[in-house]
Each structure stands twice: as C-alpha cells, then as structure tokens.
Amino acid sequence: MENQTRKSVDKNKVWFSNNETYDNYVRNMHYRLRSEIESHLTGAGNLLDIGNGGVFNYDTKLAETITALDLSPDIFAGSVYPPHVSFLTGSALDMPIDGARFDTVVMVMLLHHLVGTTVSQSRANVRKCIAECRRVLKPGGRLVIGESCVPRWFYRFEVGVFPLATLVLEKIIRHPLTLQYTARCLTSLIEEQFSHCEAILVPKAKYDLEFGVLVPTWITPVRQYVFSAT
C-alpha cells in the first residue's frame, strides 16, 4: 500500500462503510453494467471479488464459491449473505492470498479509487493491482473488471489538475479522491499481464454517480466499460 495515501485509504473505508446512496445505485440503477458483467461470469467457479464493498454487482449464483475482499471488515457486518460467500480483509495492492487459487477475479468500480500522491503513483497502483489479480488466478483464469472511463481529453484535464486536486478536494469533499483512466489506457495495463483483453462499452443509463452524487449521463463524459481478460 506504499503508493496509496493513508488519507485515500481511510476515506474509502468511511465512504463505502456507510453509504446507502451507493448501495441503492448499484442494486437498482447499475443494471446495464450488471448485465454485462454477468455475461462474463458464466461458470465462474471459485470467484474472488476485490473491493466488494458489501455489494454484489452480479448474481451470486453464477459462482460456486465467492471470496469478497475489502479494506474494512465492518462493511460486511449486519447483513445476510448466501452460504457460499466468505469474507476477507485486505488491500487490492497486497492481497493476503497465497498462490493461484481462483478461477475468476472480478473488480467493479475499484481501479479509479487506487489513488496515490501523484498520477504516476496512481497508475503504478493500478498496475500492481492487476499483477496481484494475475498472481491469484489459476492458469487459464479470467479477470472481469467493471470500470468508469473517460475520453482522452478529459484524462489530460484530470492529469493537469491532479496536484491541485490532491491539496484542495481531499479537504473539502467527503468522497475519496479518484483518478479515472481512458479505456485504451486500462486495456494496455491489463495486457501487460494478460494475453488478451476485450473492452466492452456499456450502454448509458439515465443517471451516473459522480463523487457520490447522481447526475444525468448526458452532462458527463464518463462512460462505463467491462474489461474481460484471460
């Protein structure tokens, strides 16, 4: 976790531990993304869900077993889950898992939260996370990522304002600081570790969640993708 700021980690823990708006958004408004993710989870076998947040963005019946990994164990408290679901506390950058144990790894809306003190550190976090996914996958296993992406012009804007954003936004907003990538950038990072990656653009819904606020999708450049790699 050396490249991810402690403030970012702590904010993510607090934000996702008690956020009914996010939970309801995932359960009720993320249906197009959910449908695309499910299409890649048929026969998922033993599945690892990284950064689960206590919310499953897919039908849990698609997997034989599910291990849900998250930074905070409090996220899972007080809820009832299917018997084939177990929980593990840990970081996506250094998972407490020995060897290649899983047939499928899934991550939904996680990568843009792996923010460091600089853009290069943030990209290094994404690279490290993807390498960890490969490490815990069995040979021939599948990685499925649901992620929000931005066009190249907006990514350049994010990069330009990132130093100021780390100083200002972290102090004035409750939502954790994020850095969103282009679909091409994530595809390239994934293919450093996996033989092939398919990037699927998800059709727009009416609303999207930006910094914890529901906004009409027509006013935001953010688009949702599913990346499937073997």
C-alpha positions as CSV (number, residue, x, y, z in Angstrom):
1,M,0.0,0.0,0.0
2,E,3.1,2.2,-0.1
3,N,1.9,4.2,-3.1
4,Q,-1.7,4.7,-1.9
5,T,-2.1,7.6,0.5
6,R,-3.3,6.8,4.0
7,K,-5.9,9.6,3.7
8,S,-7.2,7.9,0.5
9,V,-7.4,4.5,2.2
10,D,-9.2,5.9,5.2
11,K,-11.7,7.9,3.1
12,N,-12.5,4.9,1.1
13,K,-13.2,2.9,4.2
14,V,-15.5,5.5,5.7
15,W,-17.3,6.4,2.4
16,F,-18.2,2.8,1.5
17,S,-18.9,1.6,5.0
18,N,-22.0,3.8,5.4
19,N,-23.4,4.8,2.0
20,E,-26.9,3.8,1.2
21,T,-26.9,6.0,-1.9
22,Y,-24.1,4.0,-3.4
23,D,-25.7,0.7,-2.4
24,N,-29.1,1.6,-3.9
25,Y,-27.4,2.9,-7.1
26,V,-25.6,-0.4,-7.6
27,R,-28.6,-2.5,-6.8
28,N,-31.2,-0.5,-8.8
29,M,-29.6,1.7,-11.4
30,H,-26.5,-0.2,-12.4
31,Y,-28.5,-2.9,-14.3
32,R,-26.8,-2.4,-17.7
33,L,-23.3,-2.8,-16.2
34,R,-24.5,-5.7,-14.0
35,S,-25.9,-7.5,-17.1
36,E,-22.6,-7.1,-19.0
37,I,-20.6,-8.3,-16.0
38,E,-22.8,-11.4,-15.6
39,S,-22.4,-12.3,-19.2
40,H,-18.6,-12.9,-18.4
41,L,-19.2,-14.8,-15.2
42,T,-20.9,-17.9,-16.5
43,G,-19.1,-20.9,-15.0
44,A,-17.1,-18.6,-12.7
45,G,-16.1,-21.4,-10.4
46,N,-14.2,-20.1,-7.4
47,L,-14.5,-16.3,-7.6
48,L,-12.6,-13.5,-5.9
49,D,-14.5,-10.2,-5.7
50,I,-11.9,-7.5,-4.9
51,G,-13.2,-4.2,-3.3
52,N,-16.6,-5.8,-2.9
53,G,-17.9,-3.1,-0.5
54,G,-20.6,-5.4,0.8
55,V,-22.5,-5.1,-2.6
56,F,-22.6,-7.7,-5.3
57,N,-22.9,-6.3,-8.8
58,Y,-23.9,-9.7,-10.2
59,D,-26.0,-12.8,-9.5
60,T,-24.0,-14.6,-6.8
61,K,-25.5,-17.9,-8.1
62,L,-23.1,-17.7,-11.1
63,A,-20.1,-18.8,-8.9
64,E,-19.5,-22.0,-6.9
65,T,-17.8,-20.0,-4.1
66,I,-17.2,-16.3,-3.6
67,T,-14.5,-14.7,-1.5
68,A,-15.3,-11.0,-1.0
69,L,-12.1,-8.9,-0.3
70,D,-12.4,-5.4,1.2
71,L,-10.3,-3.0,3.2
72,S,-12.8,-2.8,6.0
73,P,-14.5,-5.8,7.7
74,D,-17.2,-3.5,9.1
75,I,-18.7,-3.3,5.6
76,F,-20.0,-6.9,5.8
77,A,-21.4,-6.6,9.4
78,G,-25.1,-6.7,9.9
79,S,-26.1,-8.2,6.5
80,V,-27.1,-11.7,5.5
81,Y,-25.2,-13.3,2.6
82,P,-25.5,-16.6,0.7
83,P,-23.7,-19.5,2.4
84,H,-21.2,-19.9,-0.3
85,V,-19.9,-16.3,0.3
86,S,-16.9,-15.7,2.6
87,F,-15.1,-12.5,3.5
88,L,-11.5,-11.4,3.7
89,T,-10.0,-8.2,4.9
90,G,-7.1,-6.8,2.9
91,S,-5.8,-4.4,0.2
92,A,-6.1,-4.9,-3.5
93,L,-2.4,-3.9,-3.8
94,D,-1.2,-6.7,-1.4
95,M,-3.8,-9.4,-1.1
96,P,-3.5,-11.8,1.8
97,I,-3.8,-14.8,-0.6
98,D,-1.2,-17.5,-1.2
99,G,-0.9,-18.9,-4.7
100,A,-3.2,-19.3,-7.7
101,R,-6.5,-20.2,-6.0
102,F,-9.3,-18.7,-8.1
103,D,-10.9,-19.4,-11.4
104,T,-12.3,-15.9,-11.8
105,V,-11.4,-12.5,-10.3
106,V,-13.9,-9.6,-10.5
107,M,-13.5,-5.9,-9.7
108,V,-16.2,-3.3,-10.0
109,M,-15.5,0.4,-9.8
110,L,-12.3,-0.1,-7.9
111,L,-9.3,1.0,-10.0
112,H,-10.1,4.7,-10.0
113,H,-10.0,4.7,-6.2
114,L,-6.4,3.4,-6.0
115,V,-5.1,6.9,-5.8
116,G,-1.5,7.8,-4.8
117,T,0.1,11.2,-4.2
118,T,0.9,11.6,-7.9
119,V,-0.6,10.4,-11.3
120,S,2.4,8.1,-11.8
121,Q,1.9,6.5,-8.4
122,S,-1.8,6.1,-9.1
123,R,-1.0,4.3,-12.4
124,A,1.5,2.2,-10.5
125,N,-1.2,1.2,-8.1
126,V,-3.5,0.1,-11.0
127,R,-0.6,-1.9,-12.5
128,K,0.2,-3.5,-9.1
129,C,-3.5,-4.4,-8.6
130,I,-3.7,-6.1,-12.0
131,A,-0.5,-8.0,-11.3
132,E,-2.0,-9.2,-8.0
133,C,-5.1,-10.4,-9.9
134,R,-2.9,-12.5,-12.2
135,R,-1.0,-13.9,-9.2
136,V,-4.1,-15.3,-7.5
137,L,-5.7,-16.7,-10.7
138,K,-5.3,-20.3,-11.8
139,P,-3.8,-20.9,-15.2
140,G,-6.5,-20.0,-17.8
141,G,-8.4,-18.0,-15.3
142,R,-10.5,-14.9,-16.2
143,L,-10.3,-11.3,-15.0
144,V,-13.5,-9.2,-15.2
145,I,-13.4,-5.5,-14.5
146,G,-16.3,-3.1,-14.4
147,E,-14.9,0.5,-14.5
148,S,-15.8,4.1,-15.3
149,C,-13.6,5.6,-18.0
150,V,-13.2,9.0,-19.6
151,P,-12.1,10.2,-23.0
152,R,-8.5,11.2,-23.7
153,W,-9.2,15.0,-23.4
154,F,-10.8,14.6,-20.0
155,Y,-8.0,12.4,-18.8
156,R,-5.5,15.1,-19.8
157,F,-7.5,17.6,-17.8
158,E,-7.5,15.3,-14.8
159,V,-3.7,14.8,-15.0
160,G,-3.3,18.6,-15.2
161,V,-5.3,19.4,-12.2
162,F,-4.3,16.4,-10.1
163,P,-1.7,18.1,-8.0
164,L,-4.2,20.9,-7.0
165,A,-7.0,18.4,-6.5
166,T,-5.0,16.4,-4.0
167,L,-4.5,19.6,-2.0
168,V,-7.9,21.1,-2.2
169,L,-10.6,18.4,-2.9
170,E,-9.4,16.0,-0.2
171,K,-10.0,18.7,2.3
172,I,-13.4,20.0,1.2
173,I,-15.3,16.9,0.0
174,R,-16.3,13.7,1.8
175,H,-15.9,11.5,-1.3
176,P,-12.5,9.9,-1.8
177,L,-10.3,11.5,-4.5
178,T,-10.3,9.5,-7.7
179,L,-8.4,9.3,-11.0
180,Q,-10.3,7.9,-14.0
181,Y,-8.5,6.4,-17.0
182,T,-9.2,6.0,-20.6
183,A,-10.4,2.6,-21.8
184,R,-7.3,2.3,-24.0
185,C,-5.0,3.0,-21.1
186,L,-6.7,0.3,-18.9
187,T,-6.6,-2.2,-21.8
188,S,-2.9,-1.6,-22.2
189,L,-2.2,-2.0,-18.5
190,I,-4.2,-5.2,-18.4
191,E,-2.5,-6.6,-21.4
192,E,0.9,-6.2,-19.7
193,Q,-0.2,-9.2,-17.5
194,F,-2.9,-11.0,-19.6
195,S,-2.7,-12.4,-23.1
196,H,-5.8,-10.7,-24.3
197,C,-8.2,-8.1,-23.1
198,E,-11.6,-7.2,-24.5
199,A,-13.1,-3.8,-23.7
200,I,-16.9,-3.6,-23.9
201,L,-18.6,-0.2,-23.8
202,V,-21.8,-0.4,-21.7
203,P,-24.9,1.4,-22.9
204,K,-25.6,4.6,-21.0
205,A,-28.2,4.6,-18.2
206,K,-30.2,7.7,-17.4
207,Y,-28.0,8.6,-14.4
208,D,-24.5,8.1,-13.2
209,L,-22.8,8.5,-9.8
210,E,-20.2,11.3,-9.8
211,F,-18.4,12.0,-6.5
212,G,-21.4,10.4,-4.7
213,V,-24.0,12.5,-6.5
214,L,-26.5,11.2,-9.1
215,V,-26.1,13.2,-12.3
216,P,-27.8,12.8,-15.8
217,T,-25.4,10.9,-18.0
218,W,-25.8,13.4,-20.8
219,I,-23.8,16.0,-18.9
220,T,-20.8,13.8,-18.0
221,P,-18.1,12.4,-20.3
222,V,-17.7,9.3,-18.1
223,R,-18.7,6.0,-19.7
224,Q,-18.8,2.6,-18.1
225,Y,-16.8,-0.3,-19.6
226,V,-16.4,-4.0,-18.8
227,F,-12.9,-5.4,-19.4
228,S,-12.6,-9.2,-19.8
229,A,-9.2,-10.8,-19.9
230,T,-7.8,-14.3,-19.8
